[in-house]
Amino acid sequence: MDLLDTIDKNNLPKHLAIIMDGNGRWAKKQGLLRAFGHERGTKSVKEIIKSSAKLGIENLTLYAFSTENWNRPKLEVDTLMKILINSLKKELPTLEKNNIKLNAIGNLEKMPKSAQKELIDVIEKTKNNTRMTLTLALSYGAREEITNAIKQISDKVKNNIISIDAIDDSIINEHLYTHNLPDVDLLIRTSGEHRVSNFLLWQIAYAEFYFTEILWPDFTEQNLYEAIISYQKRERRFGKTSEQIK
């Protein structure tokens, strides 16, 4: 039986997030430069976006470039930016054909102007698409995101726009990059690492985690289905007891 046939379409994660890890190690195993791993990883990105949309995932967020990634060698950073720009140009027709809306979160002002321009262009051209929202986390760091939210809220309290007693989860959510997205239901990380690496720390409070040894360039549609099936076998209690859930 095909794995797809075993998936319950009524129990899909509304928000799937993926830490795409292992491009460099994949290239090293092939005896290639890290850049080749990043290039090969774009094929997995394309496959997983299409598979997620086909499955019925409403929100897919990909951790593409972290705030810490700016500390990598300049050549690698420049290569990643070029790959991003080329991918956005190349994949726009695919996004439009599949009715996918592009979104981006992070400190986008740090991105090269050419990357910002291409990103804004694709976001604008896909803004009315409704099948799935694809969010790219670029120059993203959760601690920076939360710090910025605290600063914004503090400023509003200072100027009597928000009462300090009114601050709750919803107020904090409104000031995060992801204010237009639901909390993450399933977080996948490839390459065998078991950490979240400063990714969506607030939004993954009740997410299910799925770790796999597979390096990102080797992650396929079938591997995605395996992660979804694992998710569907779990009991999500959100602090309640099993009896209450049932």
C-alpha positions as CSV (number, residue, x, y, z in Angstrom):
1,M,0.0,0.0,0.0
2,D,1.2,3.5,-0.8
3,L,2.1,5.6,2.2
4,L,-0.2,8.3,1.0
5,D,-3.2,6.0,1.2
6,T,-2.5,5.5,5.0
7,I,-2.6,9.2,5.8
8,D,-5.7,10.6,7.4
9,K,-6.5,13.8,5.5
10,N,-8.7,15.0,8.4
11,N,-5.8,14.9,10.8
12,L,-3.1,16.9,9.0
13,P,-0.9,19.5,10.8
14,K,-2.3,22.9,10.0
15,H,1.2,24.3,10.3
16,L,4.2,22.2,9.3
17,A,7.7,23.6,9.9
18,I,11.0,22.1,8.7
19,I,14.6,22.7,9.7
20,M,16.3,21.8,6.5
21,D,19.7,20.5,7.8
22,G,22.5,18.5,6.3
23,N,23.4,20.2,2.9
24,G,27.0,20.7,3.8
25,R,27.4,17.2,5.2
26,W,25.7,15.7,2.1
27,A,28.2,17.5,-0.1
28,K,31.2,16.4,2.0
29,K,30.0,12.8,1.7
30,Q,30.0,13.2,-2.1
31,G,33.5,14.8,-2.0
32,L,32.0,18.1,-3.2
33,L,32.1,21.7,-2.0
34,R,29.3,22.8,0.4
35,A,27.8,24.9,-2.4
36,F,26.8,21.8,-4.3
37,G,24.9,20.6,-1.2
38,H,22.9,23.8,-1.0
39,E,22.2,23.6,-4.7
40,R,21.0,20.0,-4.4
41,G,18.9,20.9,-1.4
42,T,16.7,23.1,-3.6
43,K,15.4,20.0,-5.3
44,S,14.2,18.7,-2.0
45,V,12.6,22.1,-1.3
46,K,10.7,21.9,-4.5
47,E,9.6,18.4,-4.0
48,I,8.4,19.0,-0.4
49,I,6.5,22.2,-1.3
50,K,4.6,20.3,-4.0
51,S,4.0,17.3,-1.8
52,S,2.7,19.4,1.1
53,A,0.3,21.3,-1.2
54,K,-0.9,18.0,-2.7
55,L,-1.4,16.5,0.7
56,G,-3.5,19.5,1.9
57,I,-1.1,21.2,4.3
58,E,-2.3,24.8,4.8
59,N,0.9,26.3,6.1
60,L,4.5,25.2,5.4
61,T,7.4,27.1,7.0
62,L,11.0,26.4,5.9
63,Y,14.0,27.5,7.9
64,A,16.2,28.7,5.0
65,F,18.7,31.1,6.6
66,S,19.2,31.9,10.3
67,T,20.6,35.1,11.9
68,E,23.6,33.0,12.9
69,N,24.2,31.9,9.3
70,W,25.6,35.4,8.6
71,N,28.7,34.2,10.5
72,R,29.5,31.6,7.9
73,P,32.3,32.2,5.3
74,K,31.4,35.0,3.0
75,L,31.7,32.8,-0.1
76,E,29.1,30.4,1.3
77,V,26.7,33.2,2.3
78,D,27.0,34.8,-1.1
79,T,26.3,31.4,-2.7
80,L,23.2,30.9,-0.6
81,M,21.9,34.4,-1.5
82,K,22.4,33.6,-5.2
83,I,20.7,30.3,-4.9
84,L,17.8,32.0,-3.1
85,I,17.4,34.7,-5.9
86,N,17.6,32.1,-8.7
87,S,15.1,29.8,-7.0
88,L,12.6,32.6,-6.5
89,K,12.8,33.6,-10.1
90,K,12.6,30.0,-11.3
91,E,9.8,28.8,-9.0
92,L,7.4,31.7,-9.4
93,P,5.5,29.9,-12.2
94,T,5.3,26.8,-10.0
95,L,3.9,28.7,-7.1
96,E,1.3,30.4,-9.3
97,K,0.3,27.2,-11.0
98,N,-0.2,25.4,-7.7
99,N,-2.0,28.4,-6.0
100,I,0.7,28.8,-3.3
101,K,1.2,32.1,-1.5
102,L,4.7,33.1,-0.6
103,N,5.5,34.7,2.8
104,A,8.8,35.6,4.5
105,I,9.8,36.2,8.1
106,G,12.9,37.4,9.7
107,N,15.2,40.5,9.7
108,L,14.7,40.9,6.0
109,E,16.5,44.3,5.9
110,K,19.8,42.5,6.4
111,M,19.3,40.6,3.1
112,P,21.1,41.9,0.0
113,K,19.0,44.4,-1.9
114,S,18.8,42.1,-4.9
115,A,17.3,39.3,-2.7
116,Q,14.9,41.7,-1.1
117,K,13.7,42.9,-4.5
118,E,13.1,39.3,-5.8
119,L,11.4,38.3,-2.6
120,I,9.0,41.3,-2.6
121,D,8.2,40.6,-6.2
122,V,7.2,37.0,-5.7
123,I,5.3,37.8,-2.5
124,E,3.3,40.5,-4.3
125,K,2.6,38.2,-7.3
126,T,1.3,35.3,-5.2
127,K,-0.5,37.3,-2.5
128,N,-3.9,36.2,-3.6
129,N,-3.1,32.5,-3.8
130,T,-5.1,30.4,-1.3
131,R,-4.1,26.7,-1.5
132,M,-1.1,26.9,0.9
133,T,1.0,29.6,2.5
134,L,4.7,28.9,2.1
135,T,6.8,30.9,4.6
136,L,10.6,31.2,4.2
137,A,12.4,32.0,7.4
138,L,15.3,34.2,6.2
139,S,17.8,36.0,8.4
140,Y,15.6,34.6,11.1
141,G,16.2,34.1,14.8
142,A,13.5,33.4,17.4
143,R,15.3,35.2,20.2
144,E,15.6,38.3,18.0
145,E,11.9,38.0,17.1
146,I,10.8,37.8,20.7
147,T,13.1,40.6,21.7
148,N,11.6,42.8,19.0
149,A,8.1,41.9,20.1
150,I,8.9,42.9,23.7
151,K,10.3,46.2,22.6
152,Q,7.2,47.0,20.5
153,I,4.8,46.1,23.3
154,S,6.8,48.0,25.9
155,D,6.7,51.1,23.7
156,K,2.9,50.8,23.4
157,V,2.6,50.4,27.1
158,K,4.8,53.4,27.6
159,N,2.6,55.5,25.3
160,N,-0.6,54.2,26.9
161,I,-1.7,52.3,23.7
162,I,-1.7,49.0,25.5
163,S,-2.4,48.4,29.2
164,I,0.1,46.2,30.9
165,D,-2.7,44.2,32.3
166,A,-4.0,43.5,28.8
167,I,-0.8,41.7,27.7
168,D,-1.5,38.1,27.1
169,D,-0.7,35.4,24.5
170,S,-2.7,37.1,21.8
171,I,-1.0,40.4,22.2
172,I,2.4,38.8,22.0
173,N,1.3,36.8,18.9
174,E,0.2,40.0,17.2
175,H,3.8,41.4,17.5
176,L,5.6,38.3,16.2
177,Y,6.7,37.9,12.6
178,T,4.2,35.0,12.4
179,H,1.2,37.0,13.5
180,N,-0.7,35.8,10.4
181,L,0.1,32.1,11.0
182,P,-1.2,29.4,13.5
183,D,1.1,27.8,16.0
184,V,3.3,25.0,14.6
185,D,1.8,21.5,14.9
186,L,4.7,19.4,13.5
187,L,8.4,20.3,13.4
188,I,10.6,18.2,11.3
189,R,14.4,18.3,11.5
190,T,16.7,16.4,9.1
191,S,20.3,15.3,9.4
192,G,20.1,13.6,12.8
193,E,20.5,16.7,15.0
194,H,18.1,16.9,17.9
195,R,17.8,20.6,18.6
196,V,15.6,23.5,17.4
197,S,18.4,26.0,16.7
198,N,16.6,29.2,17.6
199,F,13.6,28.5,15.4
200,L,10.1,29.5,16.2
201,L,10.6,29.2,19.9
202,W,7.3,30.7,20.9
203,Q,5.3,29.0,18.1
204,I,6.5,25.4,18.8
205,A,5.3,25.4,22.4
206,Y,3.0,22.4,21.7
207,A,4.4,21.1,18.5
208,E,5.2,17.5,17.9
209,F,8.9,16.9,16.9
210,Y,10.1,14.5,14.3
211,F,13.8,14.0,13.9
212,T,15.3,11.9,11.1
213,E,18.9,10.9,10.2
214,I,18.3,11.7,6.5
215,L,20.3,14.6,5.2
216,W,18.1,17.3,3.6
217,P,19.2,16.8,0.0
218,D,18.0,13.1,0.3
219,F,14.7,14.0,2.0
220,T,11.8,12.9,-0.3
221,E,8.1,13.0,-0.6
222,Q,7.9,9.5,1.0
223,N,10.0,10.7,4.0
224,L,7.5,13.5,4.4
225,Y,4.7,11.0,4.5
226,E,6.5,9.0,7.1
227,A,6.8,12.1,9.3
228,I,3.0,12.8,8.9
229,I,2.1,9.2,9.7
230,S,4.2,9.4,12.9
231,Y,2.5,12.7,13.8
232,Q,-0.9,11.1,13.4
233,K,-0.1,8.2,15.7
234,R,0.5,10.6,18.6
235,E,-2.0,11.9,21.2
236,R,-1.9,15.6,21.5
237,R,-3.2,16.5,24.9
238,F,-2.2,20.2,25.3
239,G,-1.9,19.8,29.1
240,K,-5.1,17.7,29.5
241,T,-5.4,14.0,30.3
242,S,-6.0,11.2,27.8
243,E,-9.5,10.8,29.3
244,Q,-10.4,14.4,28.7
245,I,-9.2,14.3,25.1
246,K,-11.3,11.2,24.4
